[in-house]
Structure formats: structure tokens, C-alpha cells
Amino acid sequence: MSIRNDIITRLTAEFTPTLLEVIDESNYHRGHATNPGGGETHFKVIIASPLFRDRSLVEQHRMVYAALREPLSRGVHALALDTRVE
């Protein structure tokens, strides 16, 4: 399974999001030392979930990072998060 698909699967299972976009931005970093050209190294995640209600932005981001611990360990260099309460 691709890292992007794994991220989508895990976030969907963990947060039942009302909005979820996972964008592979690796092409913007092609040629950098952290992106040898294979892709799936830089992602942007936009996620809205009712589970973020009454949580600080830092707590929301920690929740996402915890859910993605395994896929992030497989060569992801950067993860940009945009978390929203729905």
C-alpha cells in the first residue's frame, strides 16, 4: 500500500473525518536531499473531525501524528497539517 493510501486509511478509521485531503507535495521538493525523486516524502493533510472539538491546535496535531506514527516512519520527511473542528 502506498504511504498516501495508508495515511488516508488510518485517518479515516481514527477520526471519521468530515473533510480529508491528503496531498503528495513531493514534486515541489524534487532534487532536495530529503527527496531522492521517488515521491511520497512530503505531504499536506487537511482534516476536519468532530473529535478535535475542545482540543487545542497542538493537541489536534499530536492526535494526527500519533495515528500516523507507522506510515511516517517509512521515509516521510515533512507533514503539513491543517486540522479543523467540524
Secondary structure, 3 states (H helix, E strand, C coil): CCHHHHHHHHHHHHHCCCEEEEEECHHHHCCCCCCCCCCCCEEEEEEEEHHHCCCCHHHHHHHHHHHCHHHHCCCCCEEEEEEEEC
